[in-house]
């Protein structure tokens, strides 16, 4: 266990001269999986006490020191600069106490990132795949079709949405067995209708091409994971 450095001992002397006794705090009760916070002043010793002999581990020791005394019943902590310093204190019996010593005006811990939102399209495809009683080989065949459809959507020699969908249907006749994953393909038709509208002889716009290519690419990626 690290001893207090000469620099920190100077801080302790300065505190004594200023007639400032060490802050004394009893360790918070263990809370499984959680970190309790205690406050400390930069350059001033914080005396922590446990209910009995314990082992002390200073996780973040780059700019802090910890001196264990009293057969592990107490420890002196000090850090010269603001920051957050984690301690794990483990008694002979019982759960360890996890403590974050917050020195000065240290910023709070950032919130954990929120869990990713479920992909609505993936969920719809999975549900349809279950109804179809699909197999991985079928999903791979369909994914290959939609990989080819990405290129068709970008082909500017295809003038209309009606022609684009016809080309995709023709390609599907050579890549996918008739009736394969019919419920999945109904979901796909619905997604394409959102970005392309009803099949039309009107010129396809660049925005429609990009949107269709994005949908086909996402469909292929999802189906390749089934």
C-alpha positions as CSV (number, residue, x, y, z in Angstrom):
1,X,0.0,0.0,0.0
2,X,1.3,3.4,-0.9
3,X,2.5,5.8,1.8
4,X,1.7,9.4,1.8
5,X,4.2,11.2,-0.4
6,X,6.5,14.1,0.8
7,X,4.4,16.5,-1.1
8,X,1.2,15.4,0.5
9,X,2.8,15.4,3.9
10,X,3.6,19.1,3.3
11,X,-0.1,19.6,2.7
12,X,-0.8,17.9,6.0
13,X,1.7,20.2,7.8
14,X,0.1,23.2,6.1
15,X,-3.3,22.0,7.3
16,X,-2.0,21.7,10.9
17,X,-0.5,25.2,10.8
18,X,-3.8,26.5,9.7
19,X,-5.4,24.6,12.6
20,X,-7.5,22.5,10.3
21,X,-7.8,19.0,11.6
22,X,-8.3,16.1,9.1
23,X,-11.9,15.5,7.9
24,X,-13.1,12.3,9.5
25,X,-15.7,10.2,7.7
26,X,-17.0,6.7,8.4
27,X,-17.2,4.5,5.3
28,X,-20.7,4.2,3.9
29,X,-22.3,0.8,4.2
30,X,-21.7,-1.5,1.3
31,X,-24.2,-1.2,-1.5
32,X,-23.7,-4.1,-4.1
33,X,-22.9,-2.7,-7.5
34,X,-23.0,0.9,-6.4
35,X,-20.4,3.6,-5.6
36,X,-21.0,5.9,-2.6
37,X,-19.5,9.4,-2.8
38,X,-17.7,11.3,0.0
39,X,-16.4,14.8,-0.3
40,X,-12.8,16.0,0.3
41,X,-10.8,19.2,0.1
42,X,-7.8,19.4,-2.2
43,X,-4.5,19.2,-0.3
44,X,-6.2,18.2,3.0
45,X,-6.2,14.8,4.6
46,X,-9.4,12.9,4.7
47,X,-9.4,10.2,7.5
48,X,-11.7,7.3,6.6
49,X,-12.7,4.7,9.2
50,X,-14.0,1.2,8.7
51,X,-16.0,-0.9,11.2
52,X,-13.2,-3.4,11.5
53,X,-9.9,-4.5,9.9
54,X,-10.1,-4.2,6.1
55,X,-8.0,-4.2,3.0
56,X,-7.9,-0.9,1.2
57,X,-7.4,-0.4,-2.6
58,X,-6.9,3.0,-4.2
59,X,-8.0,2.4,-7.8
60,X,-7.2,5.8,-9.1
61,X,-3.8,6.6,-7.6
62,X,-2.2,8.7,-10.2
63,X,-2.5,11.9,-8.2
64,X,-3.6,10.7,-4.8
65,X,-2.1,8.8,-1.8
66,X,-3.6,6.5,0.8
67,X,-2.0,5.5,4.1
68,X,-3.6,2.6,5.9
69,X,-3.3,2.4,9.7
70,X,-4.9,0.9,12.8
71,X,-4.6,-2.6,11.4
72,X,-6.7,-1.7,8.5
73,X,-9.5,0.0,10.5
74,X,-8.5,3.5,9.2
75,X,-6.9,5.1,6.3
76,X,-5.7,8.6,5.5
77,X,-6.4,9.8,2.0
78,X,-5.1,13.0,0.3
79,X,-5.0,14.5,-3.2
80,X,-3.6,17.8,-4.2
81,X,-6.0,18.5,-7.1
82,X,-9.7,18.2,-7.7
83,X,-10.8,14.9,-9.1
84,X,-12.7,11.7,-8.5
85,X,-10.8,8.8,-6.8
86,X,-12.2,5.4,-6.4
87,X,-11.5,3.2,-3.3
88,X,-12.5,-0.4,-2.7
89,X,-12.5,-1.4,1.0
90,X,-12.9,-5.1,1.8
91,X,-13.5,-6.3,5.3
92,X,-12.5,-9.9,6.4
93,X,-16.2,-10.8,6.1
94,X,-18.9,-9.2,4.1
95,X,-19.4,-7.1,0.9
96,X,-16.7,-4.6,-0.2
97,X,-17.5,-0.9,0.2
98,X,-17.0,1.0,-3.1
99,X,-16.3,4.7,-2.5
100,X,-15.6,7.6,-4.8
101,X,-13.7,10.4,-3.0
102,X,-14.8,13.6,-4.7
103,X,-12.0,16.1,-4.2
104,X,-12.9,19.8,-4.7
105,X,-15.2,20.8,-7.5
106,X,-14.7,17.6,-9.6
107,X,-17.3,17.3,-12.4
108,X,-19.9,14.6,-11.9
109,X,-19.6,11.2,-13.5
110,X,-21.2,11.3,-17.0
111,X,-24.4,9.5,-17.3
112,X,-24.1,6.1,-19.0
113,X,-25.2,6.1,-22.7
114,X,-28.8,5.1,-23.1
115,X,-29.5,1.6,-24.5
116,X,-29.9,1.6,-28.2
117,X,-33.5,1.8,-29.3
118,X,-34.9,-1.4,-30.8
119,X,-34.8,-1.3,-34.6
120,X,-38.5,-1.3,-35.6
121,X,-37.7,-2.7,-39.1
122,X,-35.6,-5.5,-37.7
123,X,-38.4,-6.4,-35.2
124,X,-41.0,-6.5,-38.0
125,X,-38.8,-8.7,-40.1
126,X,-38.1,-11.0,-37.3
127,X,-41.8,-11.4,-36.5
128,X,-42.6,-12.1,-40.2
129,X,-39.6,-14.6,-40.3
130,X,-41.1,-16.6,-37.4
131,X,-44.5,-16.7,-39.2
132,X,-42.7,-17.9,-42.4
133,X,-40.8,-20.5,-40.4
134,X,-37.9,-19.3,-42.3
135,X,-34.4,-20.8,-42.5
136,X,-31.1,-19.0,-42.6
137,X,-30.4,-20.1,-46.2
138,X,-33.7,-18.5,-47.3
139,X,-32.8,-15.2,-45.5
140,X,-29.3,-15.2,-47.2
141,X,-31.0,-15.7,-50.6
142,X,-33.2,-12.7,-50.0
143,X,-30.3,-10.7,-48.6
144,X,-28.4,-11.3,-51.9
145,X,-31.4,-10.1,-53.9
146,X,-31.5,-6.8,-51.9
147,X,-27.7,-6.3,-52.2
148,X,-28.3,-6.5,-56.0
149,X,-31.3,-4.1,-55.6
150,X,-29.0,-1.5,-54.1
151,X,-27.1,-1.3,-57.4
152,X,-30.4,-1.3,-59.4
153,X,-31.7,1.7,-57.3
154,X,-28.5,3.6,-58.2
155,X,-28.8,2.8,-61.9
156,X,-29.9,5.9,-63.7
157,X,-30.8,4.1,-66.8
158,X,-33.8,2.8,-64.9
159,X,-36.3,5.7,-65.3
160,X,-39.3,5.1,-63.1
161,X,-40.2,3.5,-59.8
162,X,-42.4,1.0,-61.7
163,X,-39.4,-0.1,-63.8
164,X,-37.1,-0.3,-60.7
165,X,-39.5,-2.6,-58.9
166,X,-40.0,-4.7,-62.0
167,X,-36.2,-5.2,-62.3
168,X,-36.0,-6.2,-58.6
169,X,-38.8,-8.7,-59.2
170,X,-37.1,-10.2,-62.2
171,X,-33.8,-10.5,-60.3
172,X,-35.7,-12.2,-57.5
173,X,-37.0,-14.9,-59.8
174,X,-33.5,-16.1,-60.4
175,X,-32.2,-15.7,-56.8
176,X,-35.1,-16.7,-54.6
177,X,-37.5,-19.7,-54.8
178,X,-41.2,-18.7,-55.4
179,X,-43.1,-18.3,-52.1
180,X,-39.9,-18.1,-50.0
181,X,-40.4,-15.8,-46.9
182,X,-43.6,-14.4,-48.2
183,X,-44.5,-12.6,-45.0
184,X,-41.0,-11.1,-44.9
185,X,-41.5,-9.8,-48.4
186,X,-44.8,-8.2,-47.5
187,X,-42.9,-6.2,-44.8
188,X,-40.4,-5.3,-47.5
189,X,-43.1,-4.1,-49.9
190,X,-44.5,-1.9,-47.1
191,X,-41.1,-0.3,-46.5
192,X,-40.6,0.4,-50.2
193,X,-44.0,1.9,-50.5
194,X,-43.0,4.5,-47.9
195,X,-40.0,5.7,-49.8
196,X,-41.2,5.1,-53.4
197,X,-44.9,5.4,-53.2
198,X,-47.1,3.4,-55.6
199,X,-45.4,2.1,-58.7
200,X,-45.5,4.9,-61.3
201,X,-44.4,5.9,-64.8
202,X,-43.3,9.3,-63.4
203,X,-39.5,9.9,-63.5
204,X,-37.9,8.6,-60.3
205,X,-36.1,11.3,-58.4
206,X,-32.6,11.2,-57.0
207,X,-34.1,11.4,-53.5
208,X,-36.1,8.3,-54.2
209,X,-33.1,6.5,-55.6
210,X,-31.1,7.2,-52.4
211,X,-33.9,6.3,-50.1
212,X,-34.6,3.0,-51.9
213,X,-30.9,2.1,-51.9
214,X,-30.7,2.8,-48.2
215,X,-33.8,0.6,-47.5
216,X,-32.4,-2.3,-49.7
217,X,-29.0,-2.1,-47.9
218,X,-30.6,-2.2,-44.5
219,X,-32.8,-5.1,-45.4
220,X,-29.8,-7.1,-46.7
221,X,-27.9,-6.3,-43.5
222,X,-30.7,-7.4,-41.2
223,X,-31.5,-10.6,-43.2
224,X,-27.8,-11.6,-43.3
225,X,-28.0,-11.8,-39.5
226,X,-30.9,-14.2,-39.4
